[in-house]
Amino acid sequence: MMTDATKPAIGLSVGATTLAAVTSDRSVTRKPVIALPGVTISDFVDRVGDPVGIVASDGSMHSAEDLLADALRGLAYEATAGRPLPTAAACAYPAHWAPAAVEALRRALRRLPEWSAGELLMMPDAAAAATALQADPGLPTRGVIALCDVGGSGTTLTLLDAAAGYRPIDAPLRYLDFSGDLVDQAVLAHVVGELSVGGTLDITGTSAIGSLTRLRSDCRVGKERLSTASVTAIPADLPGFTGDVRLTRTELDEVVRRPLADLTAAVIDLLSRTGVRPHELAAVATIGGVAATPVLTTALSEQLRVPVVTSPRPGLIPAIGAALRAARGPVDDSPTALAAASVVPVPVPSPLAPIADHAPLTGAALAWSQAPDVPDMLAPEPELVVPVRPQIDFEPEPGEAVDTRTPWYRRPLPVVAAALAVIAMAGAGTALALRSDGGAAAPANPMPSVTTTPAALPTVTAVAPPPSSPSPAQLQAPLEQPAPRTVVQAPVTQTQVVQAPPVTTEAPAPPPVTVTPPPVTETATVTAPPSQAPAAPPPIIPTIPPIPTIPGLPPFLQPKISG
């Protein structure tokens, strides 16, 4: 709670393309331009802290921080209508600035007599914006707030912890692919494209440079008007065309839709890299001049599914927060309560508050007044506050309960048992088959082979195991020729009996060949002299089961059992 509710204060904010000053009853915005006698200097905000000075057109050297300090002092006198400045003052600087740039601006401001006593408070614009948004319209007190400062030269993304006094969670992220300047260029390209359809527009000559510069400025003004209006007219004076170009809010939305999608993706990526889960994001706060565009609020709300907090004049939010913080004093650092606008000592400027364009200035602000007095914003118009899309929660429809039990065929125990049963049955079947085949293959009483010889010649049959391994030629003879083969040797005829593997052979009808089931003994018949007596048959020795033949192999490659 403030002890002095009537304490006057002034808040200043620094932007790359806009400077702002706010008091209890006045707000002023200007471009960062300094007009010195005979020379005008601009684009010095981003050079603050650079040890290399800025060279003016007349050859004079100036430091960027001194130029910015002079511009802020002139803007402050303009906000107070030339009256002495309040002792309570605060300046909000860009949150992405390096510490060297902040210290350089602090020293430059303290060199001015108005703030030489050191009472000027320096604070990042993210903290100032959180202070202002707490007062109006209010911020959540828990969760994470994603602050999007969409300025003229880029967008700064900062994550704030609401429960910790809206302190930054991590360093701010500077995103340069979405800014007010880029939107102005996109609108300019759209307008030029519409004018080029007729084929009479000529922008290739050097004479069109000045016309395009003016048209770009008019496109920026038209873009700002579309924040509250649905259609506007942009004056164009180009070689080959002079008139107004109609621009609607729908066309503006289409122009910025793709860059906005990339910006939303950058916010989501920042949340992921910082470790913030989606349900921890409580709201998105938007500040900066481009934040007044309704499509920005709609896109962020649709993609992030959280409320978007802003104000009718988002470009003044950092300056308002700086004024509120200065009014509390250097000791009172208590956070502002949620939506406690009734206890704020400095009233928030009304959307219809007049912007001072011509006010009596002191001698210290004469350099500022020499610049072309082109207001950054048009005359105040009744503003339409676009309501933020409410948070929408989707609940799944009740459905039938899903049985999450694992099916029996996916359980390991039944599957293993079934596999073992199959293996056991296969083994039993194999054993039975082998036993049946063995009984059929081995006869109970193997009989010796019988050989029938022709009546013309007496024959002697001798069955004996071969004394040595027969040659391949001898093995081929009984298999290739089914008829008995007579081998005549002089002077002695020898009889060889070869025991072949059990092979079932179907012999032609004429040859007298006897085929017996395995084991089979084939005898070769030879012609012996009449004087030789038949040899006694050898004893019958049980043989092991024969090796079956392999279909498709030649006879001499068939496996055999040596005697």
Beta strands, then each sheet from edge to edge (+ up, - down):
strand 1: 10-14
strand 2: 19-22
strand 3: 27-30
strand 4: 33-36
strand 5: 39-42
strand 6: 54-55
strand 7: 61-62
strand 8: 89-93
strand 9: 120-124
strand 10: 144-150
strand 11: 155-161
strand 12: 167-168
strand 13: 173-175
strand 14: 231-238
strand 15: 241-248
strand 16: 281-287
strand 17: 308-309
strand 18: 459-460
strand 19: 497-498
strand 20: 522-523
strand 21: 526-527
sheet 1: 3+ 2- 1+ 8+ 9+
sheet 2: 4+ 5-
sheet 3: 6+ 7-
sheet 4: 12+ 11- 10+ 16+ 17+
sheet 5: 12+ 11- 13+
sheet 6: 14+ 15-
sheet 7: 18+ 21-
sheet 8: 19+ 20-
end
